[in-house]
């Protein structure tokens, strides 16, 4: 028996088909809009970092996920600590790193004409640079070896910054929580004599053993040298990293002891 569709029975079917098409189109459009909005916010966060508005960048990235988001977020927290990777590279290329192996980082961290850091500044900046390190590592599942070369250089800069800030905390604590300037000349001028207990007895915000943290940082610095290439003599930033490692790891065994750490401070 032949079935005949009347105009009445076909109309609801046509309406349903139209609604289904509209739904599918709407779903596709929303997906595109979401992706466009994500890319726009990520670019806006990058621009905020370029402008030095790190808090804005962090706010823009709130709730967003992805490796690219974490990389930008790490840069924002490093910025709050006072570290601008691009500016570091520029100053090194311009030969403006100062006379000492920590001067470039120390001057960037400090404020005012004398590059001063208060005890409170040191604590705040330690917290931010630790966040920058952990977020960057989170972007590769916590495995530093999985970072690309740019990521390894970033982690090396963050690691060296952490070491310099820990030095600042040791020096400030030794002087009764005084303000400090983290350049080799300023540290020498203090005339302080450090002992191993000054670093081993240090309390860091996350409760980690300070020597464990310092050696993890120095491992990152060494990985940064490798990422920069084998021709260190032709690589200004690599030279800065290499000079620092040679000064602090006097045994050249890849591990810095508490004695080596304070020897560096005493003979800086």
N, C-alpha and C positions, 0 to 999 in steps of 0.2 A: 504494500500500500504506500503510495507516495505522500510524503509530508509536505505541506505547503506552509511557508512562513508568511504570515500576514504582516502588514505594516506595524500593527500594534505590538506583536511579539518581537519584532526586530528592533524597535526603538530602544527598549531597555538595554539590549545587548550593545547597541551603538554607544549609548551613554556610558555603559560600563567600560567599553574599550577606550573611549576618550578620557575618562577619569584615570584609567590605568596608565595611559600614555603621559598624562599630566603629572601623575605621581612619580613615574620613572624619570621624567625630565627634571622635576623638582629635586629628586634625590641626587641626580648627577650634578645639578647646579649647586646644591648645598655643598657637595663634596669639593667642587672646584673653588667655591667661595671660601671654604675652610682652609684649603691648601694655600689659596692666595693670601688670606688673612695671616696665616702662619708665616709665610715667607716675608710678608710686609712687616710683621712685628719683629721678626728676626733681624731684618735689615735695619729697622728703626733702632733696635738694641745695639747693633754694631755702630751705628752713627752716634748714638748716645755715648758709647765708649770712646769713640774718636774725639768727642767733644768734652771728655772728662766727666760726663754725667753718669757715673757708675751705678748710683742708686736707682736712677731711672731705668737703666738697662736691666737691672735685677728685677724690678717691678714688672717690666714688659715681658720678661721670660717666665714669670711666675706661672706655674701650672703647665708649662710646655715641656715636651719630652723629645728625646732624640739626641744622637751623638753631636750634631751640629749645635744644638741648643746648649749642651753641657760645655762644649768648647768655648762658646761665647760667654757663658755664665762664669766659667773659670777666669776668663780675662777680666770680667767685671769685678770679681772679688780681689784679683791681683791689683787692679786699679785702686780699689779702696785701701789696699795696703800701701799704695804709693808706687806701684811698679807698672811701668808702661813698656812692654816688650819692644815696640817699634822705636821708642825714644832711646832705649838701651842700645839697640843695634845702631841707631844713628850716631849716638855719642861715641860708641866704640870706633865706628868708621871715621869719625872726625878727630879721633885721638883725644877725646875729652874725658877719659875715664879717671884721670887723676894719677897720682904717683904710686898709690898702693893697690894691691889686688882686690881690696874690698871697697875702695873709694867710690867707684861708680854706683854701686848699690847703696852704700851708706849715705851718699849725698842725695840720692833720689828719695830715700826714706825720710830724711830730715826736713825741717822747715826753717824758714828765715835765712838770714845772711850766714849764720853759723851752722846751718843744717842740724838743728837741735832736735833731739827726741826725748820726750819725757818718759818716765816709767810707765805711765798710762798709755802713751802712744805705742810703746813697744808691745804691751799686752794686746792692744786692739789690732795692731798690724800682724802680730803672730797669729791671732785668730783668723784674720782674713786670708793670709797667705796659706795657712793650713787648709782652709776651705777651698781655695783655688787649686791646691795640689790634689785634694781628695776628689773634687768635682772633675778635674781633668782626667784622673785615673778612672773614675766611674764611667767616663765616656768610652773606655776600652775594657770594661768589666774588671777594673782593678789591676790589670796586668800592664805594667809600664812597657814591657817589651813589645806590646801590640800597638803602641803609639807610632804614628808616622814620624819622619825626621823632624818636621816642624813641631810636633807635639813633644818630642824628646828634648828639643832645644828650649821650649817653653817650660817644661818640667825642670830642666837644669837651672833656668833663671829663677824659678820659684824656689827650688831647693837651695840655691846659693843665698837667696834672700832670707830664707828661714834660718840658715846658719848664721848670717850676719845679725839677724834679730836676736838669736839666742846669745850670741856674743854680747850684744847690747844689754840683754837682761843680766848676764853675768857681771858685766862692768857696772851697770846701774846698781845692782844689788850690793856689790862690793863697796860701792861708795855711799851706801845708805839711801838707795833709790834716787840717786841724783840724775839730773838730765845728762845726756851723753851726745857726743858727735861721733858717728861711726866712720871715721877715716883713720888711717894708720898714724898719721901725724898727731891727731887729737888724742888717740889712745896712748901713744908714747908719752905725750905731755902730762898725762895723769900721774905717771910714776907709780902705778899700782903694781903689786906683786900678787899673782894668782897662783892658787894651788888646786890640785885635782878635785878636792871637795867642793870648790866653787862651782864646778859644772856637774859633778855626780850628785850633789845635794840639791840641785835646782829642781823646782817644781814647775812643770809645764801644764798648760791648761787642760790637756786631755789625759794627763796622768801617765803618759808614756815615758819610758826611760830616756833621758835626754841624749845619752850616747847612741842609743838605738836610732832615735830620730835623726841625729846628726849624720850618722853613717848611711842611713837611707837617702838623705839629702845629697851626700857626697857621691853616692852611687849614681844618682840622677845627673849630677854634674859631669861625671865621667862618661855616662851614656850620651850626654849632650855633646861632648867633645867628639865622640865617634860619629854621631849624627851629622855634625858639621863637616865631616870629611877627614881624610887622612893627612891632608896638607896643612897641618895646624900652623906651620910657620907662615903660611899665606892667609891665615884666617884670624882676624882680629879678636872676635869673640872667643874662638877656640883658645887663643893665646891667653886671654884673661882667665878662662876656666882652668887651663893647664897650669898657669903660674900660681893660682890659688891652691890647687891640689898639691903641687910640689912643696909649697911653703908649709901647709898644715899636716900633710902625710909624710913626715920626714923619714919614716922607715920604708916608704914606697911599697907597702904590702897591701894596699887597698883598704886598710882599716885604720881609722884614727882613734887612738886611745885618749882617755881623759888627760894623761900626761902630755901627749902631743898637742892636744887642744890648748892647754894652758901655756905650754911652751911657745906656741904661736903667739898668744896674747902677750907673753912676757918679752918676746924678742921681735915684736912686730916692727 
